[in-house]
């Protein structure tokens, strides 16, 4: 896996278009129960989320939305209640478009 994460300090060095979204998803790591996260933005390579659940950099997590399969990602950075995660495999453009459409209502 390459290092395609986007940290708060990366500025304009993003590798994929990032779209603002406002969605509630479920996140879980190995052996843990799912918990709610607010997805704030999304790209084909990752997402930024807000949560009150403690996460750790490097942890593998699965993001799910109703009616969709879990999306594997790695926690790339943490800043208080915000985290950035890099998908293990980039999202297919149709999946990306579907998630963005869901967020738009």
C-alpha atoms as an extended CHARMM CRD file, in Angstrom:
* protein
*
       105  EXT
         1         1  UNK       CA              0.0000000000        0.0000000000        0.0000000000  PROA      1               0.0000000000
         2         2  UNK       CA              1.3760000000        3.4120000000       -0.8460000000  PROA      2               0.0000000000
         3         3  UNK       CA              1.1190000000        6.4810000000        1.3670000000  PROA      3               0.0000000000
         4         4  UNK       CA             -1.7950000000        8.3990000000       -0.2040000000  PROA      4               0.0000000000
         5         5  UNK       CA             -3.2020000000        9.8510000000        2.9950000000  PROA      5               0.0000000000
         6         6  UNK       CA             -4.1260000000       13.4850000000        3.3710000000  PROA      6               0.0000000000
         7         7  UNK       CA             -3.1020000000       15.0990000000        6.6260000000  PROA      7               0.0000000000
         8         8  UNK       CA             -4.1390000000       18.5400000000        7.8460000000  PROA      8               0.0000000000
         9         9  UNK       CA             -0.7180000000       19.8840000000        6.8240000000  PROA      9               0.0000000000
        10        10  UNK       CA             -0.7270000000       18.6240000000        3.2280000000  PROA      10              0.0000000000
        11        11  UNK       CA             -2.3260000000       21.8030000000        1.8410000000  PROA      11              0.0000000000
        12        12  UNK       CA             -2.8450000000       21.5100000000       -1.9150000000  PROA      12              0.0000000000
        13        13  UNK       CA             -0.7900000000       18.3360000000       -2.3490000000  PROA      13              0.0000000000
        14        14  UNK       CA             -3.9080000000       16.1650000000       -2.5810000000  PROA      14              0.0000000000
        15        15  UNK       CA             -3.8460000000       13.2950000000       -5.0420000000  PROA      15              0.0000000000
        16        16  UNK       CA             -7.6100000000       13.0950000000       -5.6480000000  PROA      16              0.0000000000
        17        17  UNK       CA            -10.5600000000       15.4670000000       -5.8310000000  PROA      17              0.0000000000
        18        18  UNK       CA            -12.0650000000       15.9160000000       -2.3890000000  PROA      18              0.0000000000
        19        19  UNK       CA            -15.8090000000       16.5990000000       -2.1340000000  PROA      19              0.0000000000
        20        20  UNK       CA            -17.4640000000       18.0110000000        0.9780000000  PROA      20              0.0000000000
        21        21  UNK       CA            -20.1680000000       15.6600000000        2.2270000000  PROA      21              0.0000000000
        22        22  UNK       CA            -22.2480000000       15.3990000000        5.3670000000  PROA      22              0.0000000000
        23        23  UNK       CA            -23.0160000000       11.7620000000        6.0920000000  PROA      23              0.0000000000
        24        24  UNK       CA            -23.2480000000        9.5560000000        9.1200000000  PROA      24              0.0000000000
        25        25  UNK       CA            -21.5290000000        6.2480000000        8.6310000000  PROA      25              0.0000000000
        26        26  UNK       CA            -20.4580000000        3.3650000000       10.8040000000  PROA      26              0.0000000000
        27        27  UNK       CA            -16.8080000000        2.6510000000       11.5110000000  PROA      27              0.0000000000
        28        28  UNK       CA            -15.2550000000       -0.3530000000       13.1960000000  PROA      28              0.0000000000
        29        29  UNK       CA            -11.8340000000       -1.8410000000       13.7000000000  PROA      29              0.0000000000
        30        30  UNK       CA            -10.9580000000       -5.5100000000       14.1380000000  PROA      30              0.0000000000
        31        31  UNK       CA            -12.9050000000       -7.1210000000       16.9300000000  PROA      31              0.0000000000
        32        32  UNK       CA            -14.6990000000       -3.9300000000       17.9350000000  PROA      32              0.0000000000
        33        33  UNK       CA            -18.3180000000       -2.8650000000       17.7390000000  PROA      33              0.0000000000
        34        34  UNK       CA            -19.3940000000       -0.3570000000       15.1040000000  PROA      34              0.0000000000
        35        35  UNK       CA            -19.6750000000        3.2660000000       16.1250000000  PROA      35              0.0000000000
        36        36  UNK       CA            -21.0820000000        6.3190000000       14.3610000000  PROA      36              0.0000000000
        37        37  UNK       CA            -18.8430000000        8.7950000000       12.5450000000  PROA      37              0.0000000000
        38        38  UNK       CA            -19.7060000000       11.9660000000       10.6700000000  PROA      38              0.0000000000
        39        39  UNK       CA            -18.0210000000       11.9580000000        7.2690000000  PROA      39              0.0000000000
        40        40  UNK       CA            -17.0320000000       15.5360000000        6.4200000000  PROA      40              0.0000000000
        41        41  UNK       CA            -15.3480000000       15.0240000000        3.0640000000  PROA      41              0.0000000000
        42        42  UNK       CA            -14.5670000000       12.2230000000        0.6980000000  PROA      42              0.0000000000
        43        43  UNK       CA            -12.2360000000       11.4410000000       -2.1830000000  PROA      43              0.0000000000
        44        44  UNK       CA            -11.6120000000        8.2500000000       -4.1040000000  PROA      44              0.0000000000
        45        45  UNK       CA             -8.5410000000        7.6840000000       -1.9230000000  PROA      45              0.0000000000
        46        46  UNK       CA             -9.8750000000        8.5170000000        1.5370000000  PROA      46              0.0000000000
        47        47  UNK       CA            -12.1030000000       10.5080000000        3.8460000000  PROA      47              0.0000000000
        48        48  UNK       CA            -12.1010000000       12.8990000000        6.7880000000  PROA      48              0.0000000000
        49        49  UNK       CA            -14.3930000000       12.1110000000        9.6950000000  PROA      49              0.0000000000
        50        50  UNK       CA            -15.4020000000       13.4450000000       13.0860000000  PROA      50              0.0000000000
        51        51  UNK       CA            -15.9050000000       11.0690000000       16.0020000000  PROA      51              0.0000000000
        52        52  UNK       CA            -15.7610000000       11.0110000000       19.7650000000  PROA      52              0.0000000000
        53        53  UNK       CA            -14.4410000000        7.4310000000       19.7350000000  PROA      53              0.0000000000
        54        54  UNK       CA            -10.6940000000        7.1260000000       20.2580000000  PROA      54              0.0000000000
        55        55  UNK       CA             -8.7940000000        5.9630000000       17.1770000000  PROA      55              0.0000000000
        56        56  UNK       CA             -5.0840000000        5.3780000000       16.6240000000  PROA      56              0.0000000000
        57        57  UNK       CA             -2.9110000000        6.1260000000       13.6000000000  PROA      57              0.0000000000
        58        58  UNK       CA             -2.2300000000        3.0390000000       11.5310000000  PROA      58              0.0000000000
        59        59  UNK       CA             -5.3580000000        1.1860000000       12.6550000000  PROA      59              0.0000000000
        60        60  UNK       CA             -7.2500000000       -0.6700000000        9.9290000000  PROA      60              0.0000000000
        61        61  UNK       CA            -10.9550000000        0.2300000000        9.9610000000  PROA      61              0.0000000000
        62        62  UNK       CA            -14.0470000000       -0.4870000000        7.8720000000  PROA      62              0.0000000000
        63        63  UNK       CA            -16.4450000000        2.3100000000        6.8990000000  PROA      63              0.0000000000
        64        64  UNK       CA            -20.0180000000        1.3250000000        6.0810000000  PROA      64              0.0000000000
        65        65  UNK       CA            -23.0880000000        3.1390000000        4.8480000000  PROA      65              0.0000000000
        66        66  UNK       CA            -26.5890000000        1.6170000000        4.7620000000  PROA      66              0.0000000000
        67        67  UNK       CA            -26.9580000000       -0.7760000000        1.8220000000  PROA      67              0.0000000000
        68        68  UNK       CA            -23.2560000000       -0.7920000000        0.9680000000  PROA      68              0.0000000000
        69        69  UNK       CA            -20.3830000000       -3.1650000000        1.6500000000  PROA      69              0.0000000000
        70        70  UNK       CA            -17.7030000000       -2.0970000000        4.1320000000  PROA      70              0.0000000000
        71        71  UNK       CA            -14.8050000000       -0.0490000000        2.7650000000  PROA      71              0.0000000000
        72        72  UNK       CA            -11.4040000000       -0.8960000000        4.2610000000  PROA      72              0.0000000000
        73        73  UNK       CA             -9.2010000000        2.0470000000        5.2290000000  PROA      73              0.0000000000
        74        74  UNK       CA             -6.2150000000        2.9100000000        7.4140000000  PROA      74              0.0000000000
        75        75  UNK       CA             -6.2860000000        5.7620000000        9.9390000000  PROA      75              0.0000000000
        76        76  UNK       CA             -3.6650000000        8.1390000000        8.5590000000  PROA      76              0.0000000000
        77        77  UNK       CA             -3.8800000000       11.0140000000       11.0470000000  PROA      77              0.0000000000
        78        78  UNK       CA             -5.7350000000       12.1730000000       14.1490000000  PROA      78              0.0000000000
        79        79  UNK       CA             -6.4110000000       15.7220000000       15.3320000000  PROA      79              0.0000000000
        80        80  UNK       CA             -8.6250000000       15.7620000000       18.4340000000  PROA      80              0.0000000000
        81        81  UNK       CA            -12.0530000000       14.5700000000       17.2140000000  PROA      81              0.0000000000
        82        82  UNK       CA            -11.0730000000       14.5650000000       13.5300000000  PROA      82              0.0000000000
        83        83  UNK       CA             -9.3630000000       11.7780000000       11.6540000000  PROA      83              0.0000000000
        84        84  UNK       CA             -8.2330000000       11.1890000000        8.1180000000  PROA      84              0.0000000000
        85        85  UNK       CA             -8.3490000000        7.7120000000        6.6370000000  PROA      85              0.0000000000
        86        86  UNK       CA             -6.8630000000        6.3250000000        3.4190000000  PROA      86              0.0000000000
        87        87  UNK       CA             -8.8240000000        3.6350000000        1.6040000000  PROA      87              0.0000000000
        88        88  UNK       CA             -6.9180000000        0.3800000000        1.0480000000  PROA      88              0.0000000000
        89        89  UNK       CA             -8.1420000000        0.4240000000       -2.5510000000  PROA      89              0.0000000000
        90        90  UNK       CA             -9.3050000000        3.6110000000       -4.2930000000  PROA      90              0.0000000000
        91        91  UNK       CA            -13.0570000000        3.8660000000       -4.6600000000  PROA      91              0.0000000000
        92        92  UNK       CA            -14.4770000000        3.1010000000       -8.0700000000  PROA      92              0.0000000000
        93        93  UNK       CA            -15.8050000000        6.3940000000       -9.5260000000  PROA      93              0.0000000000
        94        94  UNK       CA            -19.3710000000        4.9890000000       -9.5330000000  PROA      94              0.0000000000
        95        95  UNK       CA            -19.1370000000        4.1680000000       -5.8020000000  PROA      95              0.0000000000
        96        96  UNK       CA            -17.6980000000        7.6290000000       -5.1010000000  PROA      96              0.0000000000
        97        97  UNK       CA            -20.5380000000        9.2520000000       -7.0980000000  PROA      97              0.0000000000
        98        98  UNK       CA            -23.1550000000        7.1600000000       -5.2650000000  PROA      98              0.0000000000
        99        99  UNK       CA            -21.8660000000        8.1690000000       -1.8290000000  PROA      99              0.0000000000
       100       100  UNK       CA            -21.7250000000       11.8450000000       -2.8380000000  PROA      100             0.0000000000
       101       101  UNK       CA            -25.2910000000       11.5990000000       -4.2450000000  PROA      101             0.0000000000
       102       102  UNK       CA            -26.5180000000       10.0560000000       -0.9660000000  PROA      102             0.0000000000
       103       103  UNK       CA            -25.0200000000       13.0040000000        0.9260000000  PROA      103             0.0000000000
       104       104  UNK       CA            -26.8210000000       15.4730000000       -1.3340000000  PROA      104             0.0000000000
       105       105  UNK       CA            -30.1700000000       13.9720000000       -0.4150000000  PROA      105             0.0000000000
